[in-house]
Amino acid sequence: MKVRTVITGTGCYIPGVVKTNQQFIEQEFYDDDAQRITTPSQEIVDKFQKITGIEERRYINDNMNSSDMAVIAARLAIEESGIDPEELDQIILAHNFGNVIKNTIQTDVLPALASRVKHELGIKNPNCVAYDILFGCPGWVQGVIQADSYFKAGIAKKALVIGTETLSRVLDMYDRDCMIFSDGAGASVLEARSEDEINNGILSWSVQSHCIDEAYYLYLGKSNFPGADSRIRYIKMKGKKVYEYAMQHVPAAMKDCLDKAGIPIQKVKKIFIHQANEKMDEGIIRRLFKLYGLTEIPEHIMPMSIHKFGNSSVATIPTLFDMVKKGQVIDHSLNPGDVILFASVGAGMNINAVCYRI
């Protein structure tokens, strides 16, 4: 029996602590050589917002962790799907830094966050396999692809896929890039259904990894602050390199995904792209349409959440999808039969895309 993977429930957790751009005005910034940046902070912040589109971002409370957010999002997704959690065959959890206790910089991944989620959900079924994946920002999309692969192999029928991250705990506040990142969690319940019974679900996917020159475009490094302890490391990014990489490779991967599904770009209703940088995302969409010889892009094809929520890594796509699906994003909605495209890019460097019919 041929099967198709469908998303039957979604949920997300948006942290309550709001950090506005204006709260960075008093911050001193240093470059990679530990030299103080003399440009006025207001000018830095204004330029940052113009490029990224970020006005504010969300951080979790001091007493929460990545796994806590994951549990909340998971419960919402399970409730919407209507499944018995004991029927889950897999819990796939994407993150990059595990749990990082407030005021520390040490990653805690023992036990795996997926195991913690299974524990908190009270799932007793030993055949429900819980595991984490590290795939940079495309982690949640990759979890969806893995679930689809297991379903098609006939060894699983139901999976819970989660993306959760607390980047606020690994930020170097002396690095301008710290303004990009945020926290959040999104989850989805996926189920295998017979192709004879449905017309919706995953139609195709595409994945690439570039790990030669590109492998260390995102990495862990010491603070930019002069004399900083090199043993304490924070998330670092070669922003220009990431931008150039994304512009070159992501549109082609998205087109490859659509070509595999036999779907023309004109039939795509929405593109859910990783919320990394507004200008970069807009550029990727323009280049995607250019690959089809098109210059006009449909209005409202790309929902955005980065303005208020920042870049929450693996959580950006599942949270945005959940919000659009539930009518919480102005000018965006989904209806049965709509074809959508998920696409992401991130540390590794990794790219992936999934074509899905609602």
N, C-alpha and C positions, 0 to 999 in steps of 0.2 A: 504494500500500500504506500503510495506516495503521500508525503505529508507536507504541510505548510505551517510555518510558525506564526502564531498570532499573539498580539499583546492584549491580554484580557483585563488588566488592571494596572493602574499607575498611582504613584504617590510621591510627595516630595516634602522636604523640610527646609524652609528658608529661615536662617537664624534671625534673632530679633535685635542684635546690636548693630546699629547703623553707624558707619564711619564715612563722613562726608569728605570731599576734597578739601574743603576749607580747614579741616582739622589737621591737614599736613602743612599749613602755611608756616607754622613756627618750627617746622622740622629742618634740621641742617642735613644737606645731602652731600655725599662724597662720590668721586668717580672710582673706577677700578684700581687706580693707582693711589688711592687714599688721599687724593687731593680734594680739598673743599671746593664745591661748585659755587662760584660767586654770583651766578645768575639769581636774581631775587626769587624767593620761593613762590610768590604769587604768579610770576611769569612761568615758572616751571609747572605749576599746577594747571594753569590755563592752557599751556601747550599740550600737556598730558591729556586733558579732557578733550581738546580739539581732535587729537589723533585717535585716542582709544574710544571716545564716547562715554567713558565712565564718569559719572557724577558722584556716585557713592557706592559702597560695597557693604556686605553683611559679614559680621564675625559672630562666632558662637559665644555663649556665656562661659565664664571661667570654669564652671563645674561640669561642662559637657565635653564630649570627645566625638571623633568621627563615627565610632561604632554606635554611639547614642543616637546621632542623627539618622544613621542607617536603619536602626530599628524602627524609628518613627515613620520614616518613608516606607519601609517594608510593610508595616502593619496597614497603612493606608492602601497600598497596592493590593495586598491580600484581601482586604475587606471589599474593595471594588470588584475584584475578580470573582469573589464568591467561592473560592476553592477552600478545601480543608488543608491547612498548612502541612499536615502529615502526609499529604499526597505529593509534596514537592520532591523531585528527584535530585535537584541541585540548587544550591545557593551560591551564586557567583558574585563576588564583591570586588569592585575595582577601586583602587586608591593608589596613592604614591608614597605616603609617609606614615600610614598606620595611625595609631593614637599617639598624640604628642601632648603630654600633660602641660598645662599652663605654667609658664615661667621655667620650662625646661626646653631642651632642643633634642631630646633623645626619643627616637622612634620606638614605639611599643607594638610589635606584631606577634607577640607570643601570649596567648594563642592567636591564630589568624582572626582577623575581624569578622570573616564569614562565620567562623565557629562561635564567636561571641553573639552574633545576630541569631544564629540557630538556637543558642542557649537561652537568650532573652525571649525568643518567640515560643520557647517551651516545646520545640519539636523533638519528639522521642525517636522517630523513625531512623534507624541507623543507615538505611539505604538512601537517605537524603544527604548527599555529599556536599560539604561546605568548603569552599576554597577561595583564596584571594588571587587576583591577577594584577600585575604591574605592567602597564602599557602606556604610561604617560596620560595626557588628557583624553586620548581616544579610548580609555579603558572601559567605559560603560558600553560603548558601541561594540567593542571587541567582545565583551561578555555576551551581548546579544548574538553576535556571530558564532561564538562558541556554543551557546545554547541551541541555535539553529542547526549546527553541525551534529550535535549529539542527537537531536530529534530525528534528523534525516538518517543517522546511523541506526536508529531504532533502539537506542539504549537509554532514552529518557523521553518523558512526555510533558513534564511540567518543571519550570525553573523560575527562580526568583533572581533577577539581575539588578544589582545596586551599584551606584556610583556615589562615593562619599569622600569629602576632603575638608581638612582644616588648614588651609594654607596660611592663615593668620598666625599660626604657631611656628612657622619656619621662615618668617620674613626678616630681612635685614632692613630695619627702619632707616638706615643711612643710605640705602640704595633707592634711586627713583623708581625702579621697577616694583618696589613694594606696594605701590599704589594700585597695581593691576589686580592683585590676587584677593580672593575671598573664600568663604566657607559655604557649604551646602550639601544636600544629599537628595538623590532621586532614585526611585525604584520602579521596577516593572515586573509583572507576572507574565511569563510567556508559556504558551501551551501549543502542543502539536495537534493539528487537526487534519483530517483527510482532505486531500485536494478535491475529491469528488463531492464534498459537502460545502466547501467555501470557495470564495473568489478573492478573499483578502489575505493579508499576511505578508511575510518577507518574500520579495520577488527575486532579489539578487543581492550580492555584496562584493566588495573589493577591499583588499588589504595590501599595504606595502610597508616595508621597513628599509630605511637608508641609514647605514651604521658605519660608514667610513669617515668622510670629512664631517658628516652631520651628527655623529653619535653624541657629542658633548656640547651641542647648542644650548641645552639646559643641563645644569649640573649643580652639585653642592659645593659651596666655597665659603671662605671666611668673610666676615663683615668688611665693608668698605671703610669703616671707621679706622683712623690711624692707630696702629699698635694693637689692633684687635687680635684676640686669641685665635690662632689658626686651627686649633683643635675643635672649635665651635663653628659649625658650618650651616649655611643658609641656602635657600633656593636662589640660584643665579641663572641669568638668561642672556644669551647673545641676541638681543632683540632684532638687529638688522639681519642677521643670518637666518633667524626663524622666519622673518617676514619674507625674505627672498626665497627661502625653501618652500614656504606655503604657496606663494604665488606660482612657483614653477611646477609643483607636483600635485597639489590638492585638486585643482580643476580637472586634470587628466584622470585622476583616480575616480572622481565623481562621474565623469563621462563613461569611464570603463564600467562602472556599476550600472548605469542606466542602459548602456549598450547590451550588457549581459541580460537585462530584463526585457530588452526590446521596447523600452519606453522612450519616446522622443521627449526632449526637454520641454516642449510646449504642453505636455500632459502633466507636468509636475505642479502640484498645487502649492506646496510649501517646502522650503529647504531649511532644515534644522541644523545649523552649523555651529561648531564649538564657539562659544562666546569668549573670544580671546582679545579681539581688538576690532572695533567697528570698521575702521578704514581697511584693515586687512580682509575682513569678512566681505565687505562690499567689493573689494578688488577681486577676491576669489570668484564671486558670483559673476562679475563682469567677464572674467576670463573664461569661465565655464560656458557662458552663452556665446562668447566669441569663438569657441571651439566648434560651435554649431553654425557659425557664420551669422550670428544674430547680435545686434547692438542694443535693441530695446528689451528691457527687463520688466516683466510684469510687476505692477505695484503690489506691495504687501506679500511678496513671495518669501521674504526672509524675516521671520519673527526675531526680535531682539530683546534680551533681558539684561545685557551688560550694563546699560545705563544706570540701573539702580542696584544691581546685584554683583557687578564685577565678574571676574574670571574665577569660577570655583572648580576649574579643572574637570574631572570626570563627572561632576554633578551638573554642568551647565546644560547639556542636551536633555537628560531625563527630567530635570526640573522645568525647563522651558516647554518641553513636549507635554508634560502633565498640565501645566498652566494653560496652554493653548487649547488642549483637548477639553478642558473644563471651562472654557470661555473667560479666562482671567486676563487675557492680553488683548488690548484694544486693537480693532481692525483685523483680528485673526481668529479664524474658526476652522473646524474640520468637520467633514461630512462623510458618510459611508461612500466608498468608491474613490475618494480622493487618493492620489498618489503623492507620497512625500519622500524626501531624501534626507537621511541622517548623514552627516559628514564631520570628521574631526581630524585634528593634527596635533602632535605634541611630542614630548621628550622621547628620545630614542634614536633617530626621529622616526615616528610612526604616523601612518595615515590610514584611515578606513572610511568606508561609506556603506550604507544600507539603503536599498530601495524598498519601500513598504507601501502596501495599499490598505487604507483604513477600512 
